[in-house]
Amino acid sequence: MDESEHRELGPTSERADGPTPAGGAWSEATYLDESGRPTPKRIASRIRIVEHAADGQVLSTTYGSIGD
């Protein structure tokens, strides 16, 4: 995905426009701390990725660990 398809939504999340693995039109990634609270990407230890259909319907939510 090229850089123009990603945009930061604030210090704790970003949106990626384009096809997603679940067949969605776009996704939103939210960066989280160990307690599940939104936190800046540079210090996050977890991530939540929500995939959306073109009409905004949630298709899939994935959680994962990031960093070292």
C-alpha positions as CSV (number, residue, x, y, z in Angstrom):
1,M,0.0,0.0,0.0
2,D,1.5,3.3,-0.9
3,E,2.0,6.2,1.6
4,S,-0.9,8.2,0.1
5,E,-3.4,5.6,1.3
6,H,-2.5,5.9,5.0
7,R,-3.4,8.9,7.1
8,E,-2.9,9.6,10.8
9,L,-6.2,10.3,12.6
10,G,-4.5,11.6,15.7
11,P,-1.7,10.6,18.0
12,T,-3.1,7.2,18.7
13,S,-4.7,5.9,15.4
14,E,-4.4,5.9,11.6
15,R,-6.6,4.9,8.7
16,A,-5.7,2.9,5.7
17,D,-7.9,3.1,2.6
18,G,-8.0,0.2,0.3
19,P,-8.9,-3.5,0.3
20,T,-8.5,-5.3,3.6
21,P,-8.0,-9.1,4.3
22,A,-11.7,-9.4,5.4
23,G,-12.9,-7.8,2.2
24,G,-13.4,-4.4,3.6
25,A,-12.9,-1.0,2.0
26,W,-10.7,0.6,4.7
27,S,-9.3,-0.1,8.2
28,E,-8.4,1.8,11.3
29,A,-5.5,0.9,13.6
30,T,-5.6,2.1,17.2
31,Y,-2.4,1.9,19.2
32,L,-2.8,0.7,22.8
33,D,-0.8,0.5,26.0
34,E,-0.5,-2.6,28.2
35,S,-3.9,-1.7,29.9
36,G,-5.7,-1.4,26.5
37,R,-5.8,2.4,26.6
38,P,-5.1,4.4,23.4
39,T,-1.5,5.6,23.4
40,P,0.9,7.2,20.8
41,K,2.3,4.7,18.3
42,R,5.9,5.2,19.3
43,I,5.2,3.8,22.8
44,A,2.4,1.3,22.1
45,S,2.7,-2.3,23.0
46,R,-0.6,-3.5,21.4
47,I,-2.7,-2.7,18.4
48,R,-6.4,-3.0,17.5
49,I,-7.3,-3.1,13.8
50,V,-10.9,-2.7,12.7
51,E,-11.8,-3.5,9.1
52,H,-14.9,-1.6,7.7
53,A,-17.1,-2.1,4.7
54,A,-17.6,0.9,2.4
55,D,-20.8,1.8,4.3
56,G,-18.9,1.8,7.6
57,Q,-20.1,-1.5,8.9
58,V,-17.5,-3.3,11.0
59,L,-16.4,-6.6,9.4
60,S,-13.6,-7.7,11.6
61,T,-11.6,-6.7,14.7
62,T,-8.1,-8.0,15.2
63,Y,-5.9,-7.5,18.3
64,G,-2.1,-8.0,18.4
65,S,1.1,-7.2,20.2
66,I,3.7,-4.9,18.6
67,G,7.2,-3.8,19.4
68,D,10.0,-5.8,20.9
